[in-house]
Structure formats: C-alpha cells, structure tokens
Amino acid sequence: MAEKSGLSKSTVGRIWKAFGLKSHLEEGFKLSTDPLFTEKVYDIVGLYLNPPESVDEKS
C-alpha cells in the first residue's frame, strides 16, 4: 500500500493504527460502495498529513 500511494511504510502504519485497521486479522477486504469514498479518503488523509495550524474550538 505504501508503494502504491507514495507514502512511507511508517505513515501508512500510523494511518491504519489511527483508524484501528488490522489487516492481519481480516480474512478478506471490503471496499465501501459509497460513490464518494475515494474523495472522502483523500480529504481525511490530507487532513492527517497536513493538519491546520490552528483550530477554532468553541465551547
């Protein structure tokens, strides 16, 4: 996965860990049928790799 995505193995490992993914425990792999799945993944990974400098948290 790291080679295909252009990310380092450690980055892929951190992303998998952050989402609780454990491929070694799975017998199969299922992709979402959501037509916007790819765009959502890019958005999430993009935020993970380039988090905003500050977040305005309101109480």
C-alpha positions as CSV (number, residue, x, y, z in Angstrom):
1,M,0.0,0.0,0.0
2,A,2.8,2.4,0.8
3,E,4.5,1.8,-2.5
4,K,1.2,2.4,-4.5
5,S,0.3,5.5,-2.5
6,G,3.7,7.1,-2.5
7,L,3.7,7.3,1.3
8,S,6.2,5.8,3.7
9,K,5.5,2.4,5.3
10,S,5.5,4.2,8.7
11,T,2.9,6.7,7.6
12,V,0.6,4.0,6.3
13,G,1.1,2.2,9.6
14,R,0.2,5.3,11.6
15,I,-2.9,5.9,9.5
16,W,-4.0,2.2,9.9
17,K,-3.4,2.5,13.6
18,A,-5.4,5.7,13.9
19,F,-8.4,4.1,12.3
20,G,-8.0,0.8,14.2
21,L,-7.3,-1.2,11.0
22,K,-5.8,-4.7,11.5
23,S,-5.4,-6.3,8.1
24,H,-3.6,-9.3,9.5
25,L,-6.7,-10.2,11.4
26,E,-9.0,-10.0,8.4
27,E,-9.8,-12.8,6.0
28,G,-11.0,-10.5,3.3
29,F,-11.1,-6.9,2.4
30,K,-14.2,-4.9,1.5
31,L,-14.4,-1.5,0.0
32,S,-17.2,0.9,0.6
33,T,-19.9,1.2,-2.0
34,D,-20.1,4.9,-1.3
35,P,-19.6,6.7,-4.6
36,L,-17.7,9.5,-2.8
37,F,-15.5,7.0,-0.9
38,T,-12.3,8.0,-2.7
39,E,-12.8,11.7,-2.2
40,K,-13.6,11.2,1.5
41,V,-10.4,9.2,1.9
42,Y,-8.3,11.9,0.2
43,D,-9.9,14.5,2.5
44,I,-9.2,12.5,5.7
45,V,-5.6,11.6,4.7
46,G,-5.0,15.2,3.6
47,L,-6.0,16.5,7.0
48,Y,-3.9,13.9,8.7
49,L,-0.8,14.7,6.6
50,N,-1.3,18.5,6.6
51,P,-3.3,19.4,9.7
52,P,-4.5,23.1,10.0
53,E,-2.2,25.3,12.1
54,S,-4.9,26.3,14.4
55,V,-8.5,25.1,15.1
56,D,-11.1,27.5,16.4
57,E,-12.8,25.4,19.1
58,K,-15.9,26.9,20.5
59,S,-17.4,25.9,23.8
